[in-house]
Amino acid sequence: MEQISPTRMTLLQKRSQLQLASKGVDLLKKKRDALVGEFFALVHETLEARKRLEDAAKDAYFALFLAKAFDGPEAVDALALGMPVLGSVEAEVENVWGTKVPKLNVDWPEGAAASPIATGGQTLKAQEAFRRFAQALVEVANTETRLRRIGEEIKKTTRRVNALEQVVIPGVLHQMRFIKLVLEQREREDTFRLKRIKAKSEKEEKQPATA
């Protein structure tokens, strides 16, 4: 135990520390409860995003198969070479109960300028299918990153709550009990000393004065 000065001032300081620690526990538990609610909502959202990604992947590769079968691999390759890269990708940071959660914002450009006459219909469908696949992929990345960060923050908050409840608060209470015992012992000693002084004084007053 750390060395403490067993005084009334120290006792008041420890009471303030106890109140602060208890308030901290309450706030951290509220934060954790809110994060847990957000976490379970995100679990459902992530599962749905995963399902959309799987469906989009199946649609995209089936559309690619049809495009190569009906329009020929050369037509597909020509359109792929003409497709623009991403317009822009910006990383946004959201604040969820003090937790920094990154999010990708993607600007999806229009497809390659392709004539429906010069380019086969199946190839154009494949182009759009792969755009949806890419969008679903970004959505999964965002939801899973958010889920992971919030899960990490829940663990971190739980550790802080446990530290306060199991270490800090019991430690402060132990120190307060020690200070109270010392103060009570001092008070008893002071009372006993005063009684002895009073008794001695009364005894001296009763003794006859010597000539």
N, C-alpha and C positions, 0 to 999 in steps of 0.2 A: 504494500500500500504506500502511496506517495506520502511524504512527510507533510502534515498539515498543522496549522496552528489552531489548537482547540479553544477558540474564542467565540463570543457571540457574533462578532462581525463575520467570521468565517462561516458560522452556521447560517447566517442570513444569505451569504453568497452561495452556499450549497443548496439552499432552498430555491434560489433563483435558477441555478443550474438544473435542478430537478424539474422545475416548471418548464424551462426551455426545452429540455430533453423530452418531456411528456408531450409538449406541443409539437415537437418535431416528429415524434412517432405518429401522432394523429394525422399530421399533414402528409407524411410519407405513405401511410396506409390509404388515405384518400387518393393519392396519386397512383398507388399500386392498383387499387380497385378500378380506377378509371382506365388504366393501361390494360388490365386484364379484360375488361369489357371490350376495349378496342381490339385486343389481340384475338379474341374469339370471333368477333365480327370479321376480322381480316382473314381468319382461317377459312371461313365460308367463302369470302370473296376470292381468296387465292385458289381454292378448289375450283370455283367457277371459271376463273381466268385460265387455269390449267386445262379445263375441259374445252374452253373456246380455242386455246392454242392447239390442242390435239385435233380438233375438228378442222381448224384452219389449215393445219399441216396436211391432213388427209386431202382436203379439197384442193390445196395448191399443187400437190404432187400428182393427184389424179388429173387436174387440169393440164399440167405439164405433159403428162403421158398422152392425153388426147391431142394437145397441140402438136406434139411431135408426130403423132400418128396421122393426123389429118392435114396439117400444114407443112410438115417436114422439119427436121432438125435445123436446117439452114435458116428458115424463117424465124424460128424461135431464137436462135443465136443472134440473128441480125437485130431483132427487137431488144434483146437483152443488152447488147452493146450500146443501143441508143437510149437506154433508160438512164435518167439523171440520178445522181447520188442524192443523199438526204439533203434537204434544203438547209436545215440547221438542227443542232441538238443542244439543248440548254439544260443544265443541271440546277434544279430548284431545291431549296432546303426548306422543309416544313417543320414547324415546331409543334410537337404533340406532347403536352404536359412536360415541357422542358427537354424532350428528346428530339435531337436533330435527325430528321429523316430525309434522305435525298430522294429526289424524284426527277426522272428524265422527261423533258418535254420535247417531242420530236415534231418538226415541221415537215409534213409529208408533201413533196412536190407532186405536180401533175405528172402523169406518165409520159413516156416518149411520144413525140408527135408522130403518130402512125396513122396512115390512112386505112380505114376499114376495108377499102378495096384492095390496096397493095398488101395489107397484112391480113392473114386469116383470122376468122372470128374466134377460133379456139385459142390462138396465140394471145389475142387481146384478153380473153377470159382468164388465161393463165397469168397474164400480167397483173390483172386486178386481184386474182386469188392470192398471189404472192405478196401483194401489198397488204392484204388483210392478215396474212400470216405474219408479216413483219410487225404490224400494229399489235397483234396479239402477243407477240414475243416481248415487245416493250412493256405491255400491260402486265405480263407475268413478272418481268424483272422488277417493275415498280412495286407490285403487291408483295412479292417475296422479300424484297429488300426492306420494305416497311415492316413486314411481319417479323423478320429477323432482328431488326433494330429494337422494336418494341419488346420482343422476347428478352433480349439482352438487358434492356432497361428494367424490366420486371425483376430479373434475377439480381441486378445491382441494387434496386430499391429494397428488395427483400433482405439482402445482406445488411443494408444500413439499418433497417427496422430491427433485425435480430441483434445487431451490435448495440443498439440503444437499449433494447429491452433486456438483453441477457448480460451485457457488460457495463455499459455506462450508467444506467439507472440503478442497478443493484450496487455498483461501486459508490455512487453518490449517497445512497441510503445507508450503506455501511459506514461511510465517513460521518454522516449526520448522527448516527447512533453513537459512534465513538466520541464525537464532540459533546453530545448530550450527557454521556456518562461522565466525562471529565468535568463538565460544568456542574453537574449534580454533586459529584464528589467534592469539588471545590466549595460548593455552597454548604454542604454538610460540615466540612472542615471549618469554614468561616463561622458557621452557627455555633459549633462546639467551642471554638476559640473565644467567641463573644460571650458565651455562657461562663466560661472559665474566668474571663476578665471581670464580668459582672459579679460573679460569686466572690472573687478575690477582693473586689472593691467593697462589697457589702460586709465581708468579714473584717476588713480593715476599719470600716466605719463603726462596727460594733465594739471593737477593742477600745478600752479606756485610754484616754490621752495620758501620757507619762509627764510628770512634773519636771 
